[in-house]
Amino acid sequence: MIAGIELGGTKTVVGLGDGRGRVLEQVRFPTTSPRDTMACAWTWLRDRFGKSGPAVLGVASFGPIQLDRQALDFGVYLTTPKPGWQGFSLEESLREAFPECRMVLETDVNAALLAELRYGAAKGMRDVVYLTIGTGIGAGISVNGQLVHGTLHPEMGHLRVPRHENDTFAGSCPYHRDCWEGLASGVAMEQRWGVAAKDLPPDHPAWEMEAWYLAQGILAAIAILSPQRVILGGGVPQATGLVAATSRHLDQLGNGYFDAPGNRLCLPALAQDAGLIGAIELAVAG
Amino acid sequence: MIAGIELGGTKTVVGLGDGRGRVLEQVRFPTTSPRDTMACAWTWLRDRFGKSGPAVLGVASFGPIQLDRQALDFGVYLTTPKPGWQGFSLEESLREAFPECRMVLETDVNAALLAELRYGAAKGMRDVVYLTIGTGIGAGISVNGQLVHGTLHPEMGHLRVPRHENDTFAGSCPYHRDCWEGLASGVAMEQRWGVAAKDLPPDHPAWEMEAWYLAQGILAAIAILSPQRVILGGGVPQATGLVAATSRHLDQLGNGYFDAPGNRLCLPALAQDAGLIGAIELAVAG
């Protein structure tokens, strides 16, 4: 019985797994203040592991958060606009609840990627990009079979892409206006068209433009990393035909220079549970 | 005494090193046909190691070339416009010259990066991007201390970037016109301004535009990999003030979201010899 937590921007999932890709039990609740959110999580774990808690806990969290175990601020949330979370130390909160428990911490996107690498759409692969395209755009990345962190962790949503010739929308990113996320996230779609992405009909021109924009950013990942697979997670790619349209644009963009870039795209295999399964995998390894 | 070869698009360097970053002896000659070029290299090595040649040989080559030792076409040049090289097997040529010699093969940019990681501008670092900005734009990449290959190897020059508002140049890339390389390589500069980059005066507006374009592509690498250092190799970044101007544009682009991206830029420390030193390092490890 292995414990994991997925701390998402809007909801938190705490659960137990068998360490072979199966979730045995889980609970979901909204992510509110750090104090209340973590109190819920610690209580749920205390009910199952007793007052000393689990020996190891895998945590897949939204970011930015300090992942470097050597850093003085390991487990601390960095510049986030999420009320109350900036400066909050997950490591200290855990230490107060379960002093003996060891936390293995990753970004939510890297954890979801880890789950897909072990049990999902990228089983057995080593060089894979996992994108989440929803409210924002984030990326989990594996290179040579290892998760990528760099100096902090990738913030792939904020690279720059060319503009679509028919697009006059200024962009939705509060930092950069028209970076990739500012032009291609779910929030950008909603602001551009005045309708939530999930409510845009399949024949709306929004989708062709979205596929075009997705291809621009994905091409950067392919040019830089040459991954075997690019998994399109998050809500937006669930739209009918979007993955196929993005593949077409990607092949056109590559113009034969890259080896069939469009064929590398796929949807996640584990859907909703990837974050929690990944968190549990972290605890297995850690 | 360890042997290495740097096979460049225009010149080839064969040399011996001590495996601690020093080159003991080297010879340079133009890269012509594969047969003539390799004959020169094998003769030079035969003169020093006798007729069985060295036991191990590090090779840093231009690409695209198959690097995967498991592949049937290991050491074969792939779709290259370089006359005579497409389909040529470096591995077979070596096997005919020195049947017992083991080749450790890398891209020229990854080898240069390896040298900079061991002895140069990125000593002790693990997450580093080495760009060459010359005739084209290429990238060597290290993640978690390991060189990146992916399905083949990165072709970072061919990602897409926004256009500078004052730029009407169509782009120089034969595949993509206005990809990053098509807008920011030395060839692009020469075609846009009608003067070779090295002959453009320091106060020419070309340099401000070049810095702007370099920042766009470098931002993609920082957003995707969060590297500690981005080394600007090749001829173009040697221009006075270009690295500093690129740093400024990068900080403006990041707008405080990334941690001081401009500070991560630097010139190579090993200059001309990086490729050969890297090739020799490959042989030490292999």
Interface residues (C-beta under 8 A of the other chain):
Chain A: D127 A139 I141 V143 N144 Q146 V148 H149 G150 T151 L152 H153 P154 E155 M156 G157 H158 L159 R160 V161 P162 R163 Y175 H176 Q216 L219 A220 A221 A223 I224 L225 S226 P227 Q228 L253 G254 N255 G256 Y257 F258 D259
Chain B: D127 A139 I141 V143 N144 Q146 V148 H149 G150 T151 L152 H153 P154 E155 M156 G157 H158 L159 R160 V161 P162 R163 Y175 H176 Q216 L219 A220 A221 A223 I224 L225 S226 P227 Q228 L253 G254 N255 G256 Y257 F258 D259
